[in-house]
Amino acid sequence: RRHRYSLNKIISRWLRLQLATPFNDWVDWVEKVKNNRLKLSKAVHRMRTVKTAAAFATWRDAWAELRRQKRVVSRSERFLRRIAMRLTSAAFHAWVANAADARSLRHGLDKVIRRWRRLQLSTPFGDWVEWVARVNENRTILRRVVHRMSRVKIASAYAAWIDTVDASRAENVRLSKMDRVARRIASR
């Protein structure tokens, strides 16, 4: 109520100030817009009811066709995926077999290389071992020879010493006899 009163007051003031003409023009324009909206909504409603059935049928047909195409595409994709998976699986299995063969070859080559290196290293080592064995054998032989020689020399030296000692004793005995004989002769 209060708004209505203030609105009436504003309207009467506009009328007094001769501002009613633009306001009336605006009111007419608003009524035209309302009428146009009503006409448009009726036309749209009529178009909807008439055209909607045809449009829905067209949409349903297009949707069914699209669905059929999607099924065909999906089937072909599945088929191609299966083929690709078979090819991929075959390629993977071939790769696995190839990797296993390469690994066994690598392992075999490693064994051969290790054996060859051992042989290369063992040949000089074997030669060195043989040389050391010969040196030790020669040392043993030389020890025996030196031992035998030293025993022979010691024995001969001992025998010579014994002979010298015996000769010296015999000489001493002879000298002592001569000395006694010479003393006897001198004491006479």
Secondary structure, 3 states (H helix, E strand, C coil): CHHHHHHHHHHHHHHHCCCHHHHHHHHHHHHHHHHHHHHHHHHHHHHHHHHHHHHHHHHHHHHHHHHHHHHHHHHHHHHHHHHHHHHHHHHHHHHHHHHHHHHHHHHHHHHHHHHHHHHHHHHHHHHHHHHHHHHHHHHHHHHHHHHHHHHHHHHHHHHHHHHHHHHHHHHHHHHHHHHHHHHHHHHC
